[in-house]
Amino acid sequence: GSEIIMSPIQIEGMVRVAQYHQISVKVVDYISSETLRIEPETFADAVTERTVAILIVHPFGLISFTEEDFGVLRQLLDNKYKNRERCGNPRSSHIDIMEDCAECYSGFLNSNTITQSTERSSSSQLDYVGSSHSDLTFFSFGTIKTATALSGGITIVKQTEYNKNLANGMKRLQKSYPQQSNFVYGKKVLKCSLLQCLASSPMLTGMLLMLCQWMNLDYDDLVTSFVKGFPIVTTNNNSSKTTKSKSIRDDVVNATSKLIYLLRKRPSSASLAMLYERLRNYD
């Protein structure tokens, strides 16, 4: 019965993960399509007794919610729901602020960057590691990210009285997952190398396009399926309305189950090595 509030620009997989865990999703809209800005008050006004978290996305790597915005939002949430502390559960009075920085990675300048993040301005694009008011900050290094390691991600957990056991719980849960094999990661490296060769050669790209036309394949769908890290929901447009509706539901359920299966893996040693190299030598 819980709900999470999200920014409107969001990947489908994030919504499906929330719904898989029976968490409903509420979306608030931007005040301007040019600035992609949402006022802190807009998020706060959307909060209900069922709200457990707010997920703020920085679309396309643009820091659209400033450190000041995060501070105002945190204050609004704390003031509006401080009476929840009377319920007996400390977390019932706290709404998590989660920050999606999937496309914002611009390098960690030194090993102390994360621990010092609360002591400096977090509004700068350079070396951005999230707001000091965020409980959880997510970074992605998937195939389509600018700072790609072809897979993997990092979560920064703010250590507070509410979250003191969260990071350890996340680590224990991750250790229970099976580890991705180096062979699977190697196939991804090979696939991405092939795509790089195709993208670098107009002649090869043209040949692939003609092959897709000859085989009645959608070129865009084919390329997207190669670079996307999550399964894509596809539907049969020739079905009747009733059959199509049931087919869509089945496709979403199957794709979500596959998505959860793919997510619940520990990274391979090769993936970790690549991610370490990306973090160490990013420019």
Phi, psi and omega in degrees: 000002180281163177223156177232138180262132184234156169290156185291325178274111187206144177286149183300326183299323180297318179295317182293326177296317179298314181293328177300325179268019176059039174249121180284155184245129175244133184248133173252151189259161177286150174278343179210129178286346180276318182266344183053043183255141173235131179289143177305324180296330179295316176296313183297320181292335181277350183288138175235182179295342182270349185289129178246341183199157173237126180253114181256125184255135170264096187290138175059025178081004180275123177286093188265353180231110190280171177300321178296320178299315179299319179296317178297316180297316180299319180293318179298317181293316181295319181290320185288329187235026179292338179288351177293340180300338180288348182286345178102334179261116183305323183287343180292343179264002187237128175253122183291138170256116180250137186240119180268102179253034186306326183247015186257356187298126179226023175101143171258115188295327179204171186292344181263006186302312186294315183290337181263004188297332181282349184263000183222171180291135179258009182272349180283136179294325181291128175062036183282124180239020177100166181283150176289349180264353181280135176284323180224135177233127185250135172236140181241145179231036180289182188300320187268005179277150179298316177265070187273144167240015180074345174188171175097166179198170180228136174243126176259122181254122178287129182275106177227178179297333180278329188250011188298332180256357186294312183299316179296322177295322178295321179294317179297319180295317180296324180295338180279350181275151174291155181267137175296140181279154175297332179296317179297317179293323178298322177296323178293319178299316180295317181297316181290328176295320177296316179297322178297319178296318179295316182293335182274353183234106177303326181294313179294322178296318178297320179295319178295320179297316178294324177296319178296319179295320180293324181267007179058043178251148177277117184299315182297316179297322181296312181294318180299320180295334179284323187264338180290142180272346184240154178295143182259136177281122177241150182229161178265108184287348182270357182282161175292168184298315180293313180295321180295319179299315178293322180296320179297316179300316180295319179296318180295316180298314181295316180295322180293318178299318178294321179298313180298320178298318180290325182288327184276062178222143170277143182295148177289164179296325178293320179295318179295321179295319178294318180295320178298318180295322178295317180291323185284325188242020182294136176223000000 
